[in-house]
Amino acid sequence: MWIVLLVIALLFVLGGALILLRSANSHKIPEGVKAQPYDEDDD
């Protein structure tokens, strides 16, 4: 019985890790976008 619960928990952990990896790879900055310089305001 404990082995079944351990396997299910392992599947949830691996599934969560794969979902996080997939979402992290999907948000990439397009090539044409350039960083804007900061305005150095000393007010």
N, C-alpha and C positions, 0 to 999 in steps of 0.2 A: 504493500500500500504506500509506504514512504517513497519507494522508487518512482511510482507513478506521479506523486506530487512533486518530487524533485525534477522529473523530466518536464512536467508542465511549467514549473517555475523557470527552468532553463530556457524553454521555448519563449516565454514571455520576455525574459531578459534579452535574448538574442534578437527577437522581433523588435523590441524597443530600440536596441542599438542600431539595427538596420534602418529603422524609420528615421532616427536622428541623423545618420550618415547621409541618407537620401535627401533629407530636407536641407542639410548643410551644403550639399553640392549643387542644389538647384538655385541658390541665390548668389550668382556671380555677377560682377559688375561688367557691363558691356564694354567692348574695346574702345569705342569712341568717346567714352566719358573720361574727363580729366579732372584732377583735384583742383579745387579753387583755393587760391592763397588766402591766408587769414589777414584781416586788417589789424595792424598793430596800433590799437588805440590805447593811449595811456591817460585816460581822463580821470 
